[in-house]
């Protein structure tokens, strides 16, 4: 009898969670965003934000590299990362970029760091601010991670003729 109650107790606990998951999934699927008065779905708005952050060339290059294997990850990035999170109003894009620089330095992700350094510059971050972010990360992430981040930042800044 207790075993039966245990099973039913679990079922009672699991069923509401399943409904919650289903309702969140449906809300994500049906989410629309207004940018400059135009209603867009999350994929469209995510692509628009990516275009604004990293440029049309970046987006075209990403599209060119897309295939049947990586298209699910690209869709996730466009819809969730950019279409949902970057589209939120809680903090501005410059601060989001600053956070990304610090996190990508901590995670030692040089390829993504390069892209997000470009985005940070496009979002108004200055050379001095980037330098301070990377110096701060040296204290908390270690010199090897910060040293690599400084090297990548120098390359990006030189390419943009912001550093001699």
Buried (B, 14 or more C-beta within 10 A) or exposed (E): EEEEEEEEEEEEEEEEEEEEEEEEEEEEEEBEBEEEEEEBBBBBBBBBBBBBBBBEEBBEEBEEEEEEEEEEEBBEBBBBBBBBEBBEEEEEBBEBBBBBBBBBBBEBBBEEBBBBBBBBBBBEBEEEBBBEBBEEBBEEBEEEBBEBBBEBBBBBBEEEEBEE
